[in-house]
Amino acid sequence: MNDRGIETVTGTPPPAPRTVSAWDWSDVLLSVPLAVLLAFAISFGLVTVIIPLIPTQDHDLRTAVGKFLLQLSLYGGVVGSVVLLVTMRRHARLRDLGWRPVPVQWVLLAVPLAAGAYILVVVAGAIGNQLFPSAHNGQPQAVRDAFGHYQLLAVVAVSVIAPLAEETLFRGFLYGWMRGRMPQMAAVALSALIFALAHAELALLVPIFVLGCLLALIYERSGSLVPGAIIHALFNLIGVLLIFSTTR
């Protein structure tokens, strides 16, 4: 173990963080305004350069690309703030955030685990509907309105960019910080609750909380964000495909 309290990676991947991470509460607080500043800067640069290249008469394409660039900027700001604080302020490494090599069996398990997670989250969603019967999930319509016929952009945004960024933030950064400062299950539950609240949909509170708990436990067991990111990506892919395959 090095002088920052982070396990040294030798040979096989270590378990998920079980000691105090290199970053603390001040980094967590600083990540919010830093993420906003970075997201604004990235968005300004991308939108200024790319949107003028799209024909003005193609309103649907301009809308889809604009939404894609805004989401890319948001997640870029989030990941950028975390990476800057962890690597430059605390002189840690990306593998300390959880981006470590993982045994191949975890990759092979990703598909059945994603299927199992989807079934469990559907059940949790039914429970959530009973708890919040008047809540409405506006995400499907928002995705359809944003991307229209340009479904590939939606797939990349929701099933690639979002899982990578959210695993970095919620499991690697937040759970990694909480894990060394409170009991494991408390860290799992609290990080999952923040993950669910961040989606800002009351109808999704219970199912996303369950998903967050599963992903944190998989990170804890595997010692890497890779399996959870794959599962998260497959989970979101199923959701995107369902959104565009039905009008409900």
Secondary structure, DSSP 8 states (H G I E B T S, - for coil): --TTS-----SS---S--S--S--HHHHHHHHHHHHHHHHHHHHHHHHHHGGGS-TT-HHHHHHHHHHHHHHHHHHHHHHHHHIIIIIIS---GGGGT-----HHHHHHHHHHHHHHHHHHHHHHHHHHHHSTT----HHHHHHHHHTT-HHHHHHIIIIIHHHHHIIIIIIIIIHHHHTTS-HHHHHHHHHHHHHHHT--GGGHHHHHHHHHHHHHHHHHHSSSHHHHHHHHHHHHHHHHHHHH---
